[in-house]
Structures are given as structure tokens and as C-alpha cells.
Amino acid sequence: MVERKEQSVESAEINADKHEDISESIESEGITAEQVESVKSELEEMKDKYLRLYAEFENYKKKTAKEKEDLIKYANESLIYELLSIIDNLEMALKHSAEGNSEALHALVKGVENTLRELNRTLDKFGLTSIEALGRAFDPAYHHAMSRVETADAQDNTVVEEFRKGYLYKGKVLRPSLVAVSKRAVKSEQ
């Protein structure tokens, strides 16, 4: 606290010295009081413009921060809207399944198939695609091997079974496929 007071006193003394130096310099150069007032008014105008610009910039920062927050908050709004019809279809399928007869069961299966197709189409529209794994060469960037299966039917390191589908989101692996990978069967000589 004492240091701050000392610094304030020193600053005041320096400012006073500068003011005296400026006054002396003005007198020695023959600048009139009108010119000094003109410079002071220009300085006030510049200060006012600076403060207004600073306030506008602060308002701009707040506005862009709010827009960014809203963008993040509602980024998935169109996706959610597209999923609402799928929810409607699933609810309708459950309603019809309560009827319990074989015709209702067949209708339920058909409804779930249609709903799954619509869901995949909607997700594809937003950049989600499934990873084709079965029969392809094992690629650790896209597949996660859960087991190795000896087989004579497939090439070595080929995906022979898919336990869970993998997905890409706009070209980036969102979830790798869980797969079983082939291993050439060793022929035993007897």
C-alpha cells in the first residue's frame, strides 16, 4: 500500500514536471493559446472516438460470443428434427405390436426395417456412413480385431465376421468395426 502511494506521488511529480516542460516549450515556440485549445479539442475528439470505438469493439465481442454459443447449442437441431419422424415410426410400430397376432408381428418387423432404412438415410444425409468390413482386408484404422479364426476359405488377414458395425463421420472414423480376422489354417501332415 505504501509502495503504491509512493508510486502515485512519483507519477504525479513526473506529470507535473512534464506539464511544466510542455508549458515552457509552448511559450518558447510562440504557440498561441488558441492553438493550444485547438490541439486540446482535437485530443478530446480523438479520445472520444477511441472510447466509442472501444465500446463498439467490446459489444462486437459480446455479440460474436453469444452467436458462437448459440451455434454450438443448436448445432444438431436439424439432425434432431429429421430424427423425429423416425421416433414417430418406432412408436407406431410398438403400438401395432401390442395387437399380438402374426399379421401384426409381420407388420412390426416390416415397420422396424423401414424405420432402420429411414434412420440410415437420415444419418447418411448428415455425413454418417457405415464401414464395409466383411470380406475386406483387415485395416486397423477401420477395424478392431476381436478374434482370429482359422479358415481355409479366406485369404490371411481378411475380415470373416463382423460383430458390430463401424461408422465414419464425414470421412473420419467415428467407431471402428468389431471384427473376426482370418488366419490361414495350417495343414497338418500325417
Secondary structure as UniProt FT lines:
FT   HELIX           2..29
FT   HELIX           33..73
FT   TURN            74..76
FT   HELIX           77..97
FT   TURN            98..99
FT   HELIX           102..125
FT   TURN            126..127
FT   STRAND          128..130
FT   TURN            134..135
FT   TURN            140..142
FT   STRAND          143..151
FT   TURN            156..157
FT   STRAND          158..164
FT   STRAND          167..169
FT   TURN            170..171
FT   STRAND          172..175
FT   STRAND          177..184
//
